[in-house]
Amino acid sequence: MEMVRGHHSVGESNLHLQFTPKYRRDIFRDEVVKEVCEESFRETADKLGLVIHSLAFGPDHVHVFVGACKNHSVAETVRRLKGASSRRIRQECGDRVKSKLWGKAFWSGGYFYRSVGSTTDEAIQYYVERSQGKHWTALDHEEYKQRKETQTVITQFAS
């Protein structure tokens, strides 16, 4: 990554952000919803003067590596990305998400963030591509609950 030069500063400010939809629903199994979300993130980043280095979706969350964050706080960056994408997804994909979400909120209230120091585009891309595969092999909720119940019974029997 390159240093960002301003009128009176030079530096590097990168963030790794992670957001989850309300109720941790697997909204991003729908390709159209993913595309609309990604377009919204990229447009919002462009308006804020940010650079999205990498973006990856799990079925129930999204990772965003964003750079050139020197003029915006973490909270403002998150608020703007989540707010714009929520509005756009509800407008363009309302029928696709209404069975999994209700009310006006698309995203959960919380988020993960980490300041990312000097790193390379290749390292970020490697992390995003390799770390997301495990999420797509997830079970559906009913099968997950059934497996957990079976494990609990086996554990209790073994005790």
TORKOL-4160 file (C-alpha; in steps of 0.2 Angstrom, whole numbers, padded with zeros to 4 digits, m for minus):
159
<pt num="1" X="0000" Y="0000" Z="0000"/>
<pt num="2" X="0006" Y="0018" Z="m0003"/>
<pt num="3" X="0007" Y="0032" Z="0009"/>
<pt num="4" X="m0007" Y="0045" Z="0007"/>
<pt num="5" X="m0001" Y="0062" Z="0005"/>
<pt num="6" X="m0012" Y="0077" Z="0010"/>
<pt num="7" X="m0009" Y="0096" Z="0010"/>
<pt num="8" X="0000" Y="0095" Z="0027"/>
<pt num="9" X="0003" Y="0076" Z="0031"/>
<pt num="10" X="0009" Y="0060" Z="0024"/>
<pt num="11" X="0004" Y="0043" Z="0031"/>
<pt num="12" X="m0005" Y="0027" Z="0031"/>
<pt num="13" X="m0022" Y="0023" Z="0039"/>
<pt num="14" X="m0031" Y="0007" Z="0035"/>
<pt num="15" X="m0045" Y="m0002" Z="0044"/>
<pt num="16" X="m0051" Y="m0020" Z="0044"/>
<pt num="17" X="m0070" Y="m0019" Z="0047"/>
<pt num="18" X="m0083" Y="m0032" Z="0049"/>
<pt num="19" X="m0102" Y="m0030" Z="0050"/>
<pt num="20" X="m0116" Y="m0043" Z="0053"/>
<pt num="21" X="m0134" Y="m0041" Z="0047"/>
<pt num="22" X="m0147" Y="m0040" Z="0061"/>
<pt num="23" X="m0150" Y="m0057" Z="0069"/>
<pt num="24" X="m0135" Y="m0064" Z="0061"/>
<pt num="25" X="m0145" Y="m0070" Z="0046"/>
<pt num="26" X="m0137" Y="m0078" Z="0031"/>
<pt num="27" X="m0143" Y="m0063" Z="0020"/>
<pt num="28" X="m0127" Y="m0064" Z="0009"/>
<pt num="29" X="m0131" Y="m0081" Z="0001"/>
<pt num="30" X="m0141" Y="m0071" Z="m0011"/>
<pt num="31" X="m0129" Y="m0065" Z="m0025"/>
<pt num="32" X="m0140" Y="m0050" Z="m0029"/>
<pt num="33" X="m0140" Y="m0043" Z="m0011"/>
<pt num="34" X="m0121" Y="m0046" Z="m0011"/>
<pt num="35" X="m0119" Y="m0036" Z="m0027"/>
<pt num="36" X="m0130" Y="m0021" Z="m0021"/>
<pt num="37" X="m0121" Y="m0021" Z="m0004"/>
<pt num="38" X="m0104" Y="m0020" Z="m0013"/>
<pt num="39" X="m0109" Y="m0007" Z="m0025"/>
<pt num="40" X="m0115" Y="0004" Z="m0010"/>
<pt num="41" X="m0099" Y="0001" Z="m0001"/>
<pt num="42" X="m0089" Y="0006" Z="m0016"/>
<pt num="43" X="m0099" Y="0022" Z="m0020"/>
<pt num="44" X="m0099" Y="0027" Z="m0001"/>
<pt num="45" X="m0081" Y="0025" Z="0000"/>
<pt num="46" X="m0078" Y="0035" Z="m0016"/>
<pt num="47" X="m0089" Y="0049" Z="m0009"/>
<pt num="48" X="m0078" Y="0049" Z="0007"/>
<pt num="49" X="m0062" Y="0048" Z="m0002"/>
<pt num="50" X="m0058" Y="0031" Z="0005"/>
<pt num="51" X="m0051" Y="0016" Z="m0004"/>
<pt num="52" X="m0058" Y="m0001" Z="m0003"/>
<pt num="53" X="m0043" Y="m0013" Z="m0004"/>
<pt num="54" X="m0053" Y="m0029" Z="m0002"/>
<pt num="55" X="m0070" Y="m0034" Z="0002"/>
<pt num="56" X="m0077" Y="m0052" Z="0006"/>
<pt num="57" X="m0093" Y="m0059" Z="0011"/>
<pt num="58" X="m0098" Y="m0074" Z="0022"/>
<pt num="59" X="m0116" Y="m0080" Z="0022"/>
<pt num="60" X="m0119" Y="m0069" Z="0038"/>
<pt num="61" X="m0106" Y="m0055" Z="0038"/>
<pt num="62" X="m0095" Y="m0045" Z="0027"/>
<pt num="63" X="m0076" Y="m0040" Z="0029"/>
<pt num="64" X="m0070" Y="m0023" Z="0022"/>
<pt num="65" X="m0052" Y="m0018" Z="0021"/>
<pt num="66" X="m0052" Y="0001" Z="0019"/>
<pt num="67" X="m0038" Y="0013" Z="0017"/>
<pt num="68" X="m0035" Y="0032" Z="0016"/>
<pt num="69" X="m0045" Y="0034" Z="0032"/>
<pt num="70" X="m0036" Y="0049" Z="0039"/>
<pt num="71" X="m0051" Y="0062" Z="0038"/>
<pt num="72" X="m0064" Y="0050" Z="0046"/>
<pt num="73" X="m0066" Y="0042" Z="0063"/>
<pt num="74" X="m0069" Y="0023" Z="0063"/>
<pt num="75" X="m0087" Y="0027" Z="0070"/>
<pt num="76" X="m0091" Y="0039" Z="0056"/>
<pt num="77" X="m0084" Y="0027" Z="0042"/>
<pt num="78" X="m0094" Y="0013" Z="0049"/>
<pt num="79" X="m0110" Y="0023" Z="0051"/>
<pt num="80" X="m0109" Y="0030" Z="0033"/>
<pt num="81" X="m0105" Y="0013" Z="0025"/>
<pt num="82" X="m0118" Y="0004" Z="0035"/>
<pt num="83" X="m0131" Y="0017" Z="0033"/>
<pt num="84" X="m0130" Y="0019" Z="0014"/>
<pt num="85" X="m0129" Y="0001" Z="0011"/>
<pt num="86" X="m0144" Y="m0003" Z="0023"/>
<pt num="87" X="m0155" Y="0010" Z="0013"/>
<pt num="88" X="m0150" Y="0004" Z="m0004"/>
<pt num="89" X="m0152" Y="m0015" Z="0000"/>
<pt num="90" X="m0170" Y="m0011" Z="0007"/>
<pt num="91" X="m0174" Y="m0001" Z="m0008"/>
<pt num="92" X="m0168" Y="m0013" Z="m0021"/>
<pt num="93" X="m0169" Y="m0030" Z="m0013"/>
<pt num="94" X="m0183" Y="m0027" Z="0000"/>
<pt num="95" X="m0192" Y="m0043" Z="m0006"/>
<pt num="96" X="m0176" Y="m0053" Z="m0005"/>
<pt num="97" X="m0173" Y="m0049" Z="0013"/>
<pt num="98" X="m0190" Y="m0046" Z="0021"/>
<pt num="99" X="m0192" Y="m0065" Z="0026"/>
<pt num="100" X="m0176" Y="m0064" Z="0036"/>
<pt num="101" X="m0177" Y="m0046" Z="0043"/>
<pt num="102" X="m0190" Y="m0035" Z="0050"/>
<pt num="103" X="m0191" Y="m0018" Z="0056"/>
<pt num="104" X="m0180" Y="m0004" Z="0048"/>
<pt num="105" X="m0163" Y="m0011" Z="0053"/>
<pt num="106" X="m0152" Y="m0021" Z="0041"/>
<pt num="107" X="m0136" Y="m0022" Z="0051"/>
<pt num="108" X="m0134" Y="m0026" Z="0069"/>
<pt num="109" X="m0129" Y="m0012" Z="0080"/>
<pt num="110" X="m0111" Y="m0018" Z="0083"/>
<pt num="111" X="m0096" Y="m0020" Z="0072"/>
<pt num="112" X="m0078" Y="m0026" Z="0073"/>
<pt num="113" X="m0063" Y="m0015" Z="0068"/>
<pt num="114" X="m0045" Y="m0016" Z="0069"/>
<pt num="115" X="m0032" Y="m0003" Z="0063"/>
<pt num="116" X="m0021" Y="m0012" Z="0050"/>
<pt num="117" X="m0003" Y="m0006" Z="0050"/>
<pt num="118" X="0009" Y="m0007" Z="0036"/>
<pt num="119" X="0004" Y="m0022" Z="0025"/>
<pt num="120" X="0003" Y="m0026" Z="0007"/>
<pt num="121" X="m0012" Y="m0028" Z="m0004"/>
<pt num="122" X="m0007" Y="m0046" Z="m0007"/>
<pt num="123" X="m0007" Y="m0050" Z="0011"/>
<pt num="124" X="m0025" Y="m0042" Z="0013"/>
<pt num="125" X="m0031" Y="m0052" Z="m0002"/>
<pt num="126" X="m0024" Y="m0068" Z="0004"/>
<pt num="127" X="m0032" Y="m0066" Z="0021"/>
<pt num="128" X="m0049" Y="m0062" Z="0014"/>
<pt num="129" X="m0049" Y="m0076" Z="0001"/>
<pt num="130" X="m0043" Y="m0089" Z="0013"/>
<pt num="131" X="m0052" Y="m0084" Z="0028"/>
<pt num="132" X="m0070" Y="m0084" Z="0020"/>
<pt num="133" X="m0071" Y="m0101" Z="0014"/>
<pt num="134" X="m0074" Y="m0109" Z="0031"/>
<pt num="135" X="m0090" Y="m0099" Z="0032"/>
<pt num="136" X="m0098" Y="m0105" Z="0017"/>
<pt num="137" X="m0098" Y="m0123" Z="0023"/>
<pt num="138" X="m0110" Y="m0118" Z="0037"/>
<pt num="139" X="m0125" Y="m0129" Z="0041"/>
<pt num="140" X="m0143" Y="m0122" Z="0040"/>
<pt num="141" X="m0149" Y="m0117" Z="0057"/>
<pt num="142" X="m0160" Y="m0132" Z="0060"/>
<pt num="143" X="m0146" Y="m0145" Z="0056"/>
<pt num="144" X="m0134" Y="m0135" Z="0067"/>
<pt num="145" X="m0146" Y="m0136" Z="0082"/>
<pt num="146" X="m0149" Y="m0154" Z="0079"/>
<pt num="147" X="m0130" Y="m0157" Z="0079"/>
<pt num="148" X="m0127" Y="m0147" Z="0095"/>
<pt num="149" X="m0141" Y="m0157" Z="0104"/>
<pt num="150" X="m0133" Y="m0173" Z="0098"/>
<pt num="151" X="m0116" Y="m0167" Z="0105"/>
<pt num="152" X="m0124" Y="m0162" Z="0121"/>
<pt num="153" X="m0132" Y="m0179" Z="0123"/>
<pt num="154" X="m0116" Y="m0188" Z="0119"/>
<pt num="155" X="m0106" Y="m0177" Z="0131"/>
<pt num="156" X="m0119" Y="m0180" Z="0145"/>
<pt num="157" X="m0119" Y="m0199" Z="0142"/>
<pt num="158" X="m0100" Y="m0200" Z="0142"/>
<pt num="159" X="m0099" Y="m0191" Z="0159"/>
